[in-house]
């Protein structure tokens, strides 16, 4: 059974999962990893979700304000052994619910074009491709999504 908790970036399980995410992304992003790493700092994130299966952390995600009416989804990750089990969908759903409770009207996010599983998750979850934003403007590997809550 999957259990989802709301926490913040001081959560040690979140930190452990993010380290695994960063290692995974370093492989995928190659030479571009340093650019993306600077955009993915996890200190002082107030809205973090961690998913547990049988008491063990298996997935995570976070949101942080991008604009007064929009929050950005960050640090989405599911352990490879648990992919395909609905963990990422549950984490994303909880983040969207939390964002709506906080008064946000939409969620935006960026993922890499080399991450077909992530792209499929966001499309399946009702996200649509939007123009690149912020520091992702003119970044060839980036694909940005948005969803009205």
C-alpha positions as CSV (number, residue, x, y, z in Angstrom):
1,X,0.0,0.0,0.0
2,X,1.2,3.5,-0.9
3,X,1.3,6.2,1.8
4,X,1.9,9.8,0.9
5,X,3.1,12.4,3.4
6,X,3.5,16.2,3.1
7,X,6.7,17.6,4.5
8,X,9.5,20.0,3.5
9,X,13.0,19.8,2.1
10,X,14.5,19.0,5.5
11,X,13.0,15.5,5.3
12,X,15.8,13.0,5.2
13,X,13.9,10.5,3.0
14,X,13.3,13.3,0.4
15,X,17.1,14.2,0.5
16,X,18.0,10.6,-0.1
17,X,15.6,10.2,-3.0
18,X,16.8,13.5,-4.5
19,X,20.5,12.3,-4.4
20,X,19.3,9.3,-6.4
21,X,17.4,11.5,-8.8
22,X,20.5,13.7,-9.3
23,X,22.6,10.6,-10.1
24,X,20.0,9.5,-12.6
25,X,19.8,12.9,-14.3
26,X,23.6,13.2,-14.4
27,X,23.6,10.1,-16.7
28,X,20.8,11.3,-18.9
29,X,21.9,15.0,-19.1
30,X,25.6,14.4,-19.7
31,X,27.4,17.7,-20.3
32,X,24.2,19.7,-19.6
33,X,23.9,18.4,-16.1
34,X,25.7,21.3,-14.4
35,X,23.2,23.8,-16.0
36,X,20.2,21.8,-14.7
37,X,21.7,21.2,-11.3
38,X,21.9,24.9,-10.6
39,X,18.1,25.1,-11.1
40,X,17.2,22.2,-8.9
41,X,18.4,23.3,-5.4
42,X,16.3,21.7,-2.7
43,X,17.1,23.9,0.3
44,X,14.1,25.7,1.8
45,X,11.4,24.1,-0.2
46,X,8.2,24.3,2.0
47,X,6.0,21.9,0.0
48,X,7.4,18.4,-0.5
49,X,5.7,15.1,-0.9
50,X,7.2,11.7,-0.2
51,X,5.6,8.4,-1.1
52,X,6.2,5.3,1.0
53,X,5.6,1.6,0.1
54,X,5.7,-0.8,3.0
55,X,7.3,1.9,5.1
56,X,10.1,2.6,2.6
57,X,10.5,5.9,0.6
58,X,9.9,5.2,-3.1
59,X,9.1,8.5,-4.7
60,X,9.0,12.2,-4.2
61,X,8.1,15.6,-5.6
62,X,7.9,19.2,-4.6
63,X,6.2,22.5,-5.5
64,X,7.4,26.1,-5.1
65,X,5.8,29.3,-6.1
66,X,6.7,30.5,-9.6
67,X,4.2,33.4,-9.8
68,X,1.5,34.5,-7.5
69,X,-1.0,32.2,-9.2
70,X,1.3,29.4,-10.4
71,X,3.5,26.9,-8.7
72,X,6.3,24.9,-10.3
73,X,6.5,21.2,-9.9
74,X,10.1,20.2,-9.0
75,X,12.2,17.1,-8.1
76,X,9.8,14.4,-9.2
77,X,11.3,11.0,-8.8
78,X,10.3,7.3,-8.4
79,X,12.8,4.5,-7.6
80,X,13.4,2.4,-10.7
81,X,12.1,-0.8,-9.0
82,X,8.7,1.0,-8.3
83,X,8.1,2.6,-11.7
84,X,4.9,1.6,-13.4
85,X,3.1,1.2,-10.0
86,X,1.4,4.5,-9.9
87,X,3.8,6.2,-7.5
88,X,4.6,9.2,-9.7
89,X,0.9,9.7,-10.5
90,X,0.0,9.6,-6.8
91,X,2.8,12.1,-5.9
92,X,1.8,14.5,-8.7
93,X,-1.8,14.3,-7.8
94,X,-1.0,15.1,-4.1
95,X,1.2,18.1,-5.2
96,X,-1.7,19.4,-7.4
97,X,-4.1,19.0,-4.6
98,X,-1.8,20.9,-2.2
99,X,-1.2,23.6,-4.8
100,X,-4.9,24.1,-5.1
101,X,-5.4,24.3,-1.4
102,X,-2.7,27.0,-1.3
103,X,-4.7,29.0,-3.8
104,X,-2.6,28.4,-6.9
105,X,-4.5,28.3,-10.2
106,X,-2.0,26.3,-12.3
107,X,1.1,24.1,-12.1
108,X,4.0,24.4,-14.5
109,X,7.0,22.2,-14.9
110,X,10.1,21.4,-17.0
111,X,11.4,18.1,-18.0
112,X,14.0,16.8,-20.4
113,X,13.3,15.6,-23.9
114,X,15.4,12.5,-23.0
115,X,12.8,11.5,-20.4
116,X,10.0,9.8,-22.3
117,X,8.5,8.3,-19.1
118,X,8.2,11.7,-17.5
119,X,6.7,13.2,-20.6
120,X,4.1,10.4,-20.8
121,X,3.2,10.9,-17.1
122,X,2.6,14.6,-17.5
123,X,0.5,14.1,-20.7
124,X,-1.5,11.3,-19.0
125,X,-2.1,13.6,-16.0
126,X,-3.6,16.4,-18.2
127,X,-0.6,18.6,-18.7
128,X,-0.1,20.4,-22.0
129,X,3.1,21.6,-23.6
130,X,3.6,25.3,-23.0
131,X,6.3,27.7,-24.2
132,X,9.6,27.4,-22.4
133,X,9.8,29.8,-19.4
134,X,12.4,31.4,-17.1
135,X,15.8,29.9,-17.4
136,X,14.6,27.2,-19.7
137,X,14.2,29.6,-22.6
138,X,16.2,28.5,-25.6
139,X,17.3,25.3,-23.9
140,X,17.2,22.6,-26.6
141,X,16.7,19.6,-24.2
142,X,13.8,21.2,-22.2
143,X,10.1,20.7,-22.7
144,X,7.7,22.6,-20.5
145,X,4.2,21.7,-19.4
146,X,1.3,23.4,-17.7
147,X,-2.0,22.5,-16.2
148,X,-4.8,24.6,-14.9
149,X,-6.0,23.3,-11.5
